[in-house]
Structure formats: structure tokens, C-alpha cells
Amino acid sequence: MKRLFVIILLAVAAFWYYGKCVDGFYESSIHLKTWPKERYGQLQCLFSPEEVQKVLSQPFTYLSKGRQFFVFASQDGKYVLKFVKCQRIKGPNRQERVEGIFASCALAATDLRDNTGVVFVHLNSDSEVKSDVLLIDKIGMKHTIAIDEVPFVLQRRAIPVKEVAMTPERLAQLIDLIKRDAAHHVYDKDSGLIERNNVGFLDDRAIHIDIGTLERSDVDHSEEQIALIKKILTK
């Protein structure tokens, strides 16, 4: 009995250590059992499924994780592939949280695509892309994922705001992003735009890197957001 307990303890410890090494990413952690598919069919995204197939023909390597997503970077450095962290969506408000993340992703891929760099989202369990993608996790292990079986976001890769020298031109691009959000009656309810690297830069504009907390609002939050950005970046 004691030997069995030790074996179980070692197995649990090994599983915990592996999870730490891979930053909590497991194939099972990106599969969502219940999808709100009736509300999210095939959205009119910038890229067609055929164009997405071409992008996904290259391997994607683990980059980072946020509160809502695991993030993988394309081999050519142009895109990031984001998977919803499904194992984190638990509790009595689970369906509400799923709806909130999905609504934000749908908004990022359609009305706000210029402000997010999102070129495609897959938010239902129907087949659209009909492709596999090769993922390389944090410790170099390879995973082949049938992409239509999981919710995902394909986004242009931006340089996080904290990794960019803040010139007057870059600051103006950030302010313009907030104003463009307001024009669409949208704001990011996460107050950590700068502190959490939630925004970043493409060659010609600033975009939202984090697209999990965008929502519609009849209230214009742009002045307070711009004031906060200026306070943080010009002090």
C-alpha cells in the first residue's frame, strides 16, 4: 500500500512538473466540450479558409500565454495562432465566460479587424479550414492538431508596446487606435493596455494584441484611456 502511494505521489509530481515546463499547455486544454455554435457560424473574416490553410502549412512554436489564450508564433514570424484556454473556463458562470470571449473574438475579426490584425477566427465546431497544424510546445515536443476541432484565432504578429521605443509617431498611433475603437463604439475593458502589453505595433499602426476583453459600449471611454496612456508613456 505504501509503495502504491509513493508511485501515485511520484506520478502526480511528474505531471505537475511537466505542466510547469510546458506552461500549462496540453492538447486537452484547448478543446471545448460545449460550443455556442448556434451564435457563431462562419463569420466574414479577412482571410478565407483556403488562405488560412496556406498560413497553417508551416509549424507554429509556443510563444506565450495570457489569461484567455495560449499563443503560438508562425515560422515566418508574420502571424500568431491563439487557442482559447478551455481548461480555465469553469464554474457556474462558465457559459457566460465562453460567450464573452467568443463575442470579443468575433468583434475582433469583423468590425474591429483593422484595430486587431485578426485575419480569421473559428468559433464553432463546424469544419471550415479542414487542415492540421503542427505545434511545437515550450520544451520542443510536437503536436498535430486538427484545427477545426478547437476554437482559434489567427492574427498578424505585432511588436508589444513595451518592446518599442516610444516616439511621438508611435504614441500618436496608440491614440489613434483608441479613437478608432470609440468610432466603432468598442472599448477594451482590461485597464492594463500598457502594463500587460495588451497593445502593440504593426508597421503602419497600433493594434490590440489581446483580443479577449473587447466589448460594445455606448459610453465613450477614449478620453480616459488616452489620458492613462499618456501618463504611463510620457512620465
ChimeraX attribute file (.defattr): number of C-alpha atoms within 10 A of each C-alpha:
attribute: neighborCount
match mode: 1-to-1
recipient: residues
	/A:1	6
	/A:2	7
	/A:3	8
	/A:4	9
	/A:5	10
	/A:6	11
	/A:7	12
	/A:8	12
	/A:9	12
	/A:10	12
	/A:11	12
	/A:12	12
	/A:13	12
	/A:14	12
	/A:15	12
	/A:16	12
	/A:17	13
	/A:18	15
	/A:19	13
	/A:20	12
	/A:21	13
	/A:22	15
	/A:23	16
	/A:24	17
	/A:25	20
	/A:26	15
	/A:27	12
	/A:28	11
	/A:29	16
	/A:30	22
	/A:31	17
	/A:32	18
	/A:33	8
	/A:34	10
	/A:35	18
	/A:36	14
	/A:37	13
	/A:38	8
	/A:39	12
	/A:40	16
	/A:41	14
	/A:42	16
	/A:43	15
	/A:44	14
	/A:45	18
	/A:46	17
	/A:47	15
	/A:48	14
	/A:49	19
	/A:50	13
	/A:51	13
	/A:52	19
	/A:53	18
	/A:54	11
	/A:55	18
	/A:56	22
	/A:57	14
	/A:58	14
	/A:59	18
	/A:60	25
	/A:61	21
	/A:62	22
	/A:63	16
	/A:64	13
	/A:65	17
	/A:66	14
	/A:67	10
	/A:68	19
	/A:69	22
	/A:70	23
	/A:71	22
	/A:72	23
	/A:73	23
	/A:74	21
	/A:75	15
	/A:76	10
	/A:77	11
	/A:78	12
	/A:79	21
	/A:80	24
	/A:81	25
	/A:82	24
	/A:83	22
	/A:84	27
	/A:85	23
	/A:86	20
	/A:87	14
	/A:88	13
	/A:89	16
	/A:90	11
	/A:91	8
	/A:92	8
	/A:93	9
	/A:94	13
	/A:95	14
	/A:96	11
	/A:97	14
	/A:98	20
	/A:99	15
	/A:100	16
	/A:101	20
	/A:102	27
	/A:103	20
	/A:104	20
	/A:105	27
	/A:106	26
	/A:107	21
	/A:108	29
	/A:109	28
	/A:110	18
	/A:111	15
	/A:112	22
	/A:113	20
	/A:114	19
	/A:115	21
	/A:116	28
	/A:117	25
	/A:118	30
	/A:119	22
	/A:120	28
	/A:121	27
	/A:122	28
	/A:123	26
	/A:124	23
	/A:125	19
	/A:126	14
	/A:127	14
	/A:128	18
	/A:129	18
	/A:130	14
	/A:131	17
	/A:132	16
	/A:133	17
	/A:134	17
	/A:135	23
	/A:136	18
	/A:137	19
	/A:138	18
	/A:139	11
	/A:140	11
	/A:141	10
	/A:142	14
	/A:143	16
	/A:144	12
	/A:145	15
	/A:146	14
	/A:147	20
	/A:148	18
	/A:149	19
	/A:150	23
	/A:151	21
	/A:152	23
	/A:153	22
	/A:154	24
	/A:155	23
	/A:156	19
	/A:157	21
	/A:158	22
	/A:159	16
	/A:160	19
	/A:161	24
	/A:162	15
	/A:163	10
	/A:164	11
	/A:165	9
	/A:166	13
	/A:167	10
	/A:168	10
	/A:169	10
	/A:170	18
	/A:171	19
	/A:172	13
	/A:173	18
	/A:174	23
	/A:175	20
	/A:176	18
	/A:177	22
	/A:178	23
	/A:179	20
	/A:180	17
	/A:181	23
	/A:182	19
	/A:183	12
	/A:184	13
	/A:185	16
	/A:186	24
	/A:187	23
	/A:188	22
	/A:189	14
	/A:190	12
	/A:191	12
	/A:192	13
	/A:193	19
	/A:194	16
	/A:195	12
	/A:196	14
	/A:197	16
	/A:198	21
	/A:199	24
	/A:200	25
	/A:201	22
	/A:202	14
	/A:203	7
	/A:204	8
	/A:205	18
	/A:206	27
	/A:207	30
	/A:208	28
	/A:209	24
	/A:210	22
	/A:211	28
	/A:212	25
	/A:213	18
	/A:214	23
	/A:215	18
	/A:216	16
	/A:217	14
	/A:218	10
	/A:219	10
	/A:220	15
	/A:221	18
	/A:222	21
	/A:223	13
	/A:224	10
	/A:225	18
	/A:226	18
	/A:227	11
	/A:228	15
	/A:229	19
	/A:230	14
	/A:231	10
	/A:232	11
	/A:233	13
	/A:234	9
	/A:235	5
